[in-house]
């Protein structure tokens, strides 16, 4: 039985993925700030900001899936918050690498989350693919530093996959919870001019892609995890309203309002380009939910 260690395993994606891997017959363990090795899914303790980790978590594991990191949109981006977001990703990855190297753990692959924010918060006609250069804004630099740390595993001879994820559609929690609130109240509307793209993925497809990253030994490097259905923000919100049988006639929320509310963070709401899913599909992956309406109806009906 192969074993998988998941960081950030108590979050939305981590919980779903841990359960899926267990059903598939993997031995799963988690890393968290609160350890509980005797739980149904063992939880080992670590504190990346203090450079502390239970070495037993890494010892003997076959795969590490690294999901841990402070939420990008949880709080306004003060200088301190920016540093916290960066360090939560970089320091945790450094700690994992150093532990693997020092304990001589023979892991077969290191699979890390990343984000489509790697390409920058821009709206353009370009369809971004994995070979494109990173953007220049804050989130792009976060993703770049995150991935650079992951590349240390690759340089150490360990197969490494960096999964650049779009908006995750899930039944509860995550970005969807915030997007659904105004729609369910009958006051859904687009953000800004609504013409920015909103790359998305159903949580089942995302977890299947992580599973594929474990099992497909030919999959390496960056990999976009987004559905092939390109929707603008306005089209996305209209579809969500239709699925809930709610009206969609309110005017767009002006960009200046979002800038006042969220500051620099508003850039990730007001901008967005299309992201290619060609690499993962060319590797043989077939999306369970390739179109937005079908994905939303699966979750909310």
C-alpha positions as CSV (number, residue, x, y, z in Angstrom):
1,X,0.0,0.0,0.0
2,X,1.5,3.3,-1.1
3,X,1.4,6.3,1.3
4,X,0.6,9.9,0.8
5,X,1.4,12.8,3.1
6,X,-0.8,15.9,2.7
7,X,-0.1,19.3,4.1
8,X,-3.1,21.6,4.4
9,X,-5.1,18.4,4.7
10,X,-7.7,20.0,6.9
11,X,-8.7,22.5,4.3
12,X,-11.5,22.3,1.7
13,X,-9.4,20.6,-1.0
14,X,-7.3,18.6,1.5
15,X,-10.3,16.9,3.2
16,X,-11.8,16.0,-0.2
17,X,-8.5,14.7,-1.5
18,X,-7.7,12.7,1.6
19,X,-11.0,10.9,1.5
20,X,-10.7,10.1,-2.2
21,X,-7.2,8.7,-1.8
22,X,-8.3,6.5,1.1
23,X,-11.1,5.1,-1.0
24,X,-8.6,4.3,-3.7
25,X,-6.5,2.3,-1.3
26,X,-3.7,4.8,-0.3
27,X,-2.4,5.1,3.2
28,X,-3.0,8.8,4.0
29,X,-1.5,11.0,6.7
30,X,-1.8,14.8,7.2
31,X,0.5,17.5,8.5
32,X,-1.1,20.2,10.7
33,X,-0.3,22.5,13.5
34,X,-2.4,20.3,15.8
35,X,-1.2,16.7,15.7
36,X,-3.3,13.7,16.3
37,X,-1.4,10.5,15.2
38,X,-4.1,8.2,16.5
39,X,-6.9,9.7,14.4
40,X,-8.6,7.7,11.6
41,X,-6.3,9.7,9.2
42,X,-3.1,10.3,11.3
43,X,-2.2,13.9,11.8
44,X,1.4,14.8,12.4
45,X,2.4,18.1,13.9
46,X,4.5,20.8,12.2
47,X,5.1,24.5,12.7
48,X,6.7,25.8,9.5
49,X,7.2,29.3,10.9
50,X,9.3,27.8,13.7
51,X,11.0,25.3,11.4
52,X,9.5,22.4,13.4
53,X,8.2,19.1,12.0
54,X,7.6,15.6,13.2
55,X,10.1,13.7,11.1
56,X,8.0,10.5,11.4
57,X,5.5,12.1,9.1
58,X,8.0,12.1,6.2
59,X,9.8,8.9,7.0
60,X,8.6,6.2,4.7
61,X,6.0,8.2,2.8
62,X,5.9,7.7,-0.9
63,X,4.3,11.0,-2.0
64,X,4.0,14.5,-0.6
65,X,1.1,16.7,-1.6
66,X,1.7,20.3,-0.5
67,X,-1.5,22.3,-0.2
68,X,-0.7,24.4,2.9
69,X,-0.7,28.2,2.7
70,X,-2.5,31.2,4.1
71,X,-5.7,32.2,2.2
72,X,-5.0,34.8,-0.5
73,X,-8.4,36.5,-0.1
74,X,-9.0,36.1,3.6
75,X,-7.7,39.6,4.7
76,X,-6.7,42.9,3.2
77,X,-3.2,42.9,1.9
78,X,-1.3,44.9,4.4
79,X,2.5,44.7,4.3
80,X,2.4,42.2,7.2
81,X,-0.3,40.2,5.5
82,X,1.8,40.0,2.3
83,X,4.7,38.7,4.2
84,X,2.5,36.1,5.9
85,X,1.1,34.9,2.6
86,X,4.6,34.5,1.1
87,X,6.2,32.9,4.1
88,X,3.4,30.4,4.7
89,X,4.2,28.9,1.2
90,X,7.9,29.3,1.0
91,X,9.0,28.4,4.5
92,X,6.7,25.3,4.6
93,X,8.1,24.1,1.3
94,X,11.7,24.7,2.5
95,X,11.0,22.8,5.6
96,X,9.6,19.8,3.7
97,X,12.6,19.8,1.3
98,X,15.2,20.0,4.1
99,X,13.4,17.2,6.0
100,X,13.3,15.0,3.0
101,X,17.0,15.6,2.3
102,X,18.2,15.2,5.9
103,X,16.1,12.1,6.6
104,X,17.0,10.6,3.2
105,X,13.3,9.9,2.7
106,X,12.9,8.1,-0.7
107,X,9.8,9.9,-1.8
108,X,8.6,9.1,-5.4
109,X,7.1,12.5,-6.2
110,X,6.5,15.9,-4.7
111,X,3.2,17.5,-5.8
112,X,2.5,21.1,-4.9
113,X,-0.4,23.5,-5.3
114,X,0.1,26.7,-7.1
115,X,-2.3,29.1,-8.8
116,X,-3.2,30.5,-12.1
117,X,-2.3,33.8,-10.5
118,X,1.2,32.8,-11.7
119,X,0.4,34.4,-15.1
120,X,-0.6,37.7,-13.5
121,X,-3.8,39.6,-12.9
122,X,-4.4,40.7,-16.5
123,X,-7.3,40.6,-18.9
124,X,-6.1,39.9,-22.5
125,X,-6.9,37.9,-25.6
126,X,-4.0,35.6,-24.8
127,X,-4.7,32.0,-23.6
128,X,-1.9,31.3,-21.1
129,X,-0.2,28.0,-21.0
130,X,2.4,26.4,-18.7
131,X,5.4,27.6,-20.8
132,X,4.5,31.3,-20.3
133,X,6.5,33.6,-18.1
134,X,5.1,34.7,-14.7
135,X,3.4,38.0,-14.3
136,X,4.7,41.0,-12.4
137,X,2.1,41.6,-9.6
138,X,2.1,40.3,-6.0
139,X,0.2,37.0,-6.6
140,X,2.3,36.2,-9.6
141,X,5.5,36.7,-7.5
142,X,4.0,34.6,-4.7
143,X,3.4,31.7,-7.1
144,X,6.8,32.1,-8.7
145,X,8.6,31.9,-5.3
146,X,6.4,29.0,-4.3
147,X,7.2,27.0,-7.5
148,X,10.9,27.9,-7.3
149,X,11.0,26.2,-3.9
150,X,9.3,23.2,-5.3
151,X,11.9,23.0,-8.0
152,X,14.5,22.1,-5.4
153,X,12.8,18.7,-5.2
154,X,13.1,18.3,-9.0
155,X,16.8,19.3,-8.8
156,X,17.3,16.7,-6.1
157,X,16.0,14.0,-8.5
158,X,12.4,13.8,-7.3
159,X,9.6,14.0,-9.8
160,X,7.8,17.3,-9.2
161,X,4.4,18.5,-10.3
162,X,3.1,22.1,-9.8
163,X,-0.7,22.3,-10.1
164,X,-1.8,25.8,-11.0
165,X,-5.4,25.9,-9.9
166,X,-8.3,28.2,-10.8
167,X,-11.4,28.9,-8.8
168,X,-12.5,25.7,-7.1
169,X,-16.1,24.9,-7.3
170,X,-17.2,23.0,-4.2
171,X,-20.5,22.4,-2.4
172,X,-19.5,24.4,0.6
173,X,-16.6,26.7,1.6
174,X,-14.0,28.3,-0.6
175,X,-14.6,31.1,-3.0
176,X,-17.9,29.7,-4.1
177,X,-19.5,30.4,-0.8
178,X,-18.9,34.1,-1.2
179,X,-20.0,34.1,-4.8
180,X,-23.3,32.3,-4.0
181,X,-24.4,34.7,-1.2
182,X,-25.6,37.6,-3.4
183,X,-27.0,35.2,-6.1
184,X,-29.1,33.3,-3.6
185,X,-30.4,36.6,-2.3
186,X,-31.4,37.5,-5.8
187,X,-28.9,40.3,-6.2
188,X,-26.2,38.6,-8.2
189,X,-24.2,40.8,-10.5
190,X,-20.9,40.9,-12.4
191,X,-17.8,42.5,-11.0
192,X,-16.4,45.6,-12.8
193,X,-17.2,45.4,-16.5
194,X,-17.7,41.6,-16.2
195,X,-15.5,40.9,-19.3
196,X,-12.6,39.4,-17.3
197,X,-12.3,35.6,-17.5
198,X,-12.8,33.4,-14.5
199,X,-11.0,30.1,-14.9
200,X,-12.6,27.4,-12.7
201,X,-12.5,23.7,-11.9
202,X,-14.9,21.3,-10.1
203,X,-13.4,19.9,-6.9
204,X,-13.8,16.3,-8.2
205,X,-11.7,17.1,-11.3
206,X,-9.1,18.9,-9.2
207,X,-8.7,15.9,-6.8
208,X,-8.6,13.6,-9.8
209,X,-5.8,15.6,-11.3
210,X,-3.8,15.3,-8.0
211,X,-4.4,11.6,-8.1
212,X,-3.2,11.5,-11.7
213,X,-0.1,13.4,-10.6
214,X,0.6,10.6,-8.2
215,X,-0.1,7.8,-10.6
216,X,1.1,9.2,-14.0
217,X,4.9,9.0,-13.8
218,X,5.3,11.0,-17.0
219,X,3.5,14.0,-15.6
220,X,6.1,16.6,-14.5
221,X,6.5,20.4,-14.1
222,X,3.7,22.9,-14.1
223,X,0.2,21.8,-15.0
224,X,-2.9,24.0,-15.2
225,X,-5.9,22.7,-13.4
226,X,-8.8,24.5,-15.0
227,X,-11.8,23.3,-17.0
228,X,-11.7,23.8,-20.8
229,X,-14.9,25.9,-20.6
230,X,-13.8,29.6,-20.7
231,X,-16.3,31.9,-19.0
232,X,-16.2,35.6,-18.3
233,X,-17.1,36.9,-14.9
234,X,-20.5,38.0,-16.2
235,X,-21.2,34.7,-17.9
236,X,-20.2,32.8,-14.7
237,X,-22.5,34.8,-12.5
238,X,-25.4,34.5,-15.0
239,X,-24.9,30.8,-15.1
240,X,-24.9,30.6,-11.3
241,X,-28.1,32.6,-11.2
242,X,-29.7,30.4,-13.8
243,X,-28.8,27.2,-11.8
244,X,-30.4,28.7,-8.7
245,X,-33.4,30.0,-10.7
246,X,-32.6,33.5,-9.5
247,X,-32.8,36.9,-11.4
248,X,-29.8,38.5,-12.9
249,X,-30.6,42.0,-13.7
250,X,-28.6,44.1,-11.2
251,X,-26.0,46.4,-12.6
252,X,-22.3,45.5,-12.4
253,X,-20.5,46.4,-9.2
254,X,-18.2,49.3,-10.3
255,X,-14.5,48.7,-10.2
256,X,-13.9,51.7,-8.0
257,X,-16.1,50.2,-5.3
258,X,-14.1,47.0,-5.3
259,X,-10.9,49.0,-5.1
260,X,-12.2,50.9,-2.1
261,X,-13.3,47.7,-0.4
262,X,-10.3,45.4,-1.2
263,X,-7.4,47.7,-2.2
264,X,-4.8,46.0,-4.3
265,X,-6.6,42.6,-3.8
266,X,-9.3,43.9,-6.1
267,X,-7.0,43.2,-9.1
268,X,-7.6,39.5,-8.8
269,X,-11.4,40.2,-9.0
270,X,-11.3,42.7,-11.8
271,X,-8.9,40.9,-14.1
272,X,-8.5,37.5,-15.6
273,X,-7.5,35.8,-18.8
274,X,-8.2,32.4,-20.3
275,X,-6.0,29.6,-19.2
276,X,-5.2,26.5,-21.3
277,X,-6.1,23.0,-20.1
278,X,-4.4,21.4,-23.1
279,X,-1.4,19.9,-21.2
280,X,-3.5,17.9,-18.7
281,X,-5.9,16.7,-21.4
282,X,-3.1,15.7,-23.7
283,X,-1.7,13.6,-20.9
284,X,-4.9,11.5,-21.1
285,X,-7.1,13.2,-18.5
286,X,-10.8,13.5,-19.3
287,X,-12.8,16.1,-17.3
288,X,-15.8,14.8,-15.5
289,X,-17.3,18.4,-15.5
290,X,-16.0,20.2,-18.6
291,X,-18.8,22.8,-18.8
292,X,-19.8,25.3,-16.1
293,X,-23.5,24.7,-15.9
294,X,-23.1,20.9,-15.6
295,X,-20.5,21.4,-12.8
296,X,-22.8,23.8,-10.9
297,X,-25.9,21.6,-11.3
298,X,-23.9,18.6,-10.0
299,X,-23.0,20.6,-6.8
300,X,-26.1,22.4,-6.1
301,X,-29.0,20.2,-7.2
